[in-house]
């Protein structure tokens, strides 16, 4: 267990708690978390996950900007659902990206678990964008991602990250429930 894994874990908890509350301040906490965890994952040869952390940093900057424009500096942001055609489009794009990345990692690198690593990476990209767009489906994806990531981290001996993702799993279920309630409360009676 490295100091970066510990710092990343602490900021990861802060990020999710702030995210459940629909606070714009989740983004700076996320940026610290992904910076630390990216190094840890690279050292564990989980390259798709490590590269994903760099992507998360950039998308968190974008999400911070989007949420700030939506009034997130003054109050909790409004959330909503995707339509069915958008869900299908996101699912197809996510699957294609995951398989393509998994194939490339298996062929060109010494990645430890290229297909599982890439499935998490592909779903995480989609979930992060859906989070930035304030779509409730992001939580469903995070739940699946957390389950796969727990297994992935345990197999690579990253036990503290596995514990963090167990907590993320629990908090993702809470986040889904809270955002669902918030969307329902936003609808006209």
C-alpha positions as CSV (number, residue, x, y, z in Angstrom):
1,X,0.0,0.0,0.0
2,X,1.6,3.2,-1.1
3,X,1.1,6.8,0.2
4,X,-0.5,7.7,-3.2
5,X,-3.0,4.9,-2.8
6,X,-3.9,6.2,0.6
7,X,-4.3,9.8,-0.5
8,X,-6.3,8.8,-3.6
9,X,-8.6,6.7,-1.4
10,X,-9.3,9.6,1.0
11,X,-10.1,12.0,-1.8
12,X,-12.1,9.3,-3.5
13,X,-14.4,9.1,-0.5
14,X,-14.7,12.9,-0.4
15,X,-15.5,12.9,-4.2
16,X,-18.4,10.5,-4.0
17,X,-20.0,12.0,-0.9
18,X,-19.9,15.4,-2.6
19,X,-21.2,13.9,-5.8
20,X,-24.2,12.3,-4.1
21,X,-25.0,15.7,-2.7
22,X,-24.9,17.1,-6.2
23,X,-22.1,19.5,-5.1
24,X,-19.9,21.1,-7.8
25,X,-17.0,20.6,-5.3
26,X,-16.8,16.9,-6.1
27,X,-14.7,17.8,-9.2
28,X,-11.6,19.2,-7.4
29,X,-11.6,16.2,-5.0
30,X,-11.9,13.9,-8.1
31,X,-9.0,15.6,-9.7
32,X,-6.7,14.9,-6.8
33,X,-8.0,11.3,-6.5
34,X,-7.4,10.4,-10.2
35,X,-3.9,12.0,-10.2
36,X,-2.8,9.7,-7.3
37,X,-4.6,6.6,-8.4
38,X,-3.3,6.9,-12.0
39,X,0.2,6.4,-10.8
40,X,-0.7,3.4,-8.6
41,X,-2.6,1.7,-11.5
42,X,0.3,2.3,-14.0
43,X,2.7,0.7,-11.6
44,X,0.3,-2.3,-11.3
45,X,0.3,-2.6,-15.2
46,X,-3.4,-1.8,-15.5
47,X,-2.7,0.5,-18.4
48,X,-6.2,1.2,-19.5
49,X,-7.3,2.0,-16.0
50,X,-4.2,4.3,-15.6
51,X,-4.8,6.1,-18.8
52,X,-8.4,6.4,-17.8
53,X,-7.3,8.5,-14.8
54,X,-5.7,11.1,-17.1
55,X,-9.0,11.1,-19.1
56,X,-10.9,11.6,-15.8
57,X,-8.8,14.5,-14.9
58,X,-9.7,16.3,-18.1
59,X,-13.4,15.4,-18.0
60,X,-13.6,16.5,-14.4
61,X,-12.4,19.9,-15.5
62,X,-15.1,19.9,-18.1
63,X,-17.7,18.7,-15.6
64,X,-16.7,21.4,-13.1
65,X,-17.3,24.0,-15.8
66,X,-20.6,22.5,-16.9
67,X,-22.0,22.2,-13.4
68,X,-20.8,25.7,-12.6
69,X,-22.7,27.0,-15.6
70,X,-25.8,25.0,-14.4
71,X,-25.8,26.9,-11.1
72,X,-23.8,24.4,-9.2
73,X,-21.8,27.1,-7.3
74,X,-25.1,28.3,-5.6
75,X,-27.2,25.1,-5.3
76,X,-27.4,21.4,-6.1
77,X,-27.7,20.9,-9.8
78,X,-30.8,19.5,-11.6
79,X,-30.5,15.9,-12.9
80,X,-32.4,13.9,-15.4
81,X,-32.8,10.6,-17.5
82,X,-31.6,9.8,-21.0
83,X,-34.2,8.8,-23.6
84,X,-34.3,5.2,-24.8
85,X,-32.6,5.9,-28.1
86,X,-29.8,7.7,-26.3
87,X,-29.3,4.8,-23.9
88,X,-29.0,2.4,-26.9
89,X,-26.5,4.7,-28.5
90,X,-24.4,5.0,-25.4
91,X,-24.5,1.2,-24.8
92,X,-23.3,0.4,-28.4
93,X,-20.5,3.0,-28.3
94,X,-19.4,1.9,-24.9
95,X,-19.3,-1.8,-26.0
96,X,-17.4,-1.0,-29.2
97,X,-14.8,1.2,-27.4
98,X,-14.3,-1.4,-24.7
99,X,-13.7,-4.3,-27.2
100,X,-11.4,-2.2,-29.4
101,X,-9.3,-1.1,-26.5
102,X,-9.2,-4.6,-25.1
103,X,-8.0,-6.0,-28.4
104,X,-5.3,-3.3,-28.7
105,X,-4.0,-3.9,-25.1
106,X,-4.0,-7.7,-25.6
107,X,-2.1,-7.4,-28.8
108,X,0.4,-4.5,-28.2
109,X,1.1,-4.4,-24.4
110,X,1.8,-6.6,-21.4
111,X,-1.4,-5.5,-19.8
112,X,-2.4,-7.8,-16.9
113,X,-6.1,-8.3,-17.7
114,X,-6.7,-6.4,-21.0
115,X,-10.4,-7.2,-21.7
116,X,-11.6,-6.7,-18.1
117,X,-9.4,-3.6,-17.8
118,X,-10.8,-2.2,-21.0
119,X,-14.4,-3.0,-20.1
120,X,-14.0,-0.9,-17.0
121,X,-12.3,1.8,-19.0
122,X,-15.0,1.9,-21.7
123,X,-17.9,2.0,-19.2
124,X,-16.0,4.5,-17.0
125,X,-15.7,6.9,-20.0
126,X,-19.4,6.7,-20.7
127,X,-20.3,7.0,-17.0
128,X,-18.1,10.1,-16.5
129,X,-19.6,11.9,-19.5
130,X,-23.1,11.0,-18.3
131,X,-22.2,12.3,-14.9
132,X,-21.0,15.6,-16.4
133,X,-24.3,15.8,-18.3
134,X,-26.1,15.1,-15.0
135,X,-27.8,12.0,-16.3
136,X,-29.0,9.5,-13.7
137,X,-27.8,6.5,-15.7
138,X,-24.3,7.3,-14.8
139,X,-24.9,5.6,-11.4
140,X,-26.1,2.4,-13.0
141,X,-22.8,2.2,-14.9
142,X,-20.8,3.1,-11.8
143,X,-22.4,0.2,-10.0
144,X,-21.4,-2.3,-12.7
145,X,-17.9,-0.7,-12.9
146,X,-17.4,-1.0,-9.1
147,X,-18.3,-4.7,-9.1
148,X,-15.8,-5.5,-11.9
149,X,-13.1,-3.2,-10.4
150,X,-13.3,-4.8,-7.0
151,X,-12.5,-8.2,-8.7
152,X,-9.8,-6.5,-10.9
153,X,-8.0,-4.9,-8.0
154,X,-8.1,-7.9,-5.7
155,X,-6.6,-10.0,-8.5
156,X,-3.7,-7.4,-8.8
157,X,-3.2,-7.2,-5.0
158,X,-4.5,-3.6,-4.8
159,X,-6.5,-4.3,-1.6
160,X,-7.0,-0.7,-0.5
161,X,-8.3,0.2,-3.9
162,X,-10.6,-2.8,-3.7
163,X,-11.9,-1.6,-0.3
164,X,-12.4,1.9,-1.8
165,X,-14.4,0.4,-4.6
166,X,-16.6,-1.6,-2.2
167,X,-17.3,1.8,-0.6
168,X,-17.9,3.3,-4.1
169,X,-20.3,0.5,-4.8
170,X,-22.4,1.3,-1.7
171,X,-22.2,5.0,-2.4
172,X,-23.2,4.5,-6.0
173,X,-26.3,2.7,-4.9
174,X,-27.1,5.6,-2.6
175,X,-26.2,8.1,-5.4
176,X,-28.7,6.3,-7.7
177,X,-31.4,6.5,-5.1
178,X,-30.7,10.2,-4.3
179,X,-30.6,11.4,-7.9
180,X,-33.7,9.3,-8.7
181,X,-35.5,11.1,-5.9
182,X,-34.1,14.5,-7.0
183,X,-35.3,14.0,-10.6
184,X,-38.7,12.9,-9.3
185,X,-39.0,16.0,-7.1
186,X,-38.1,18.3,-10.1
187,X,-41.0,17.0,-12.1
188,X,-44.2,19.1,-12.1
189,X,-47.0,17.6,-10.0
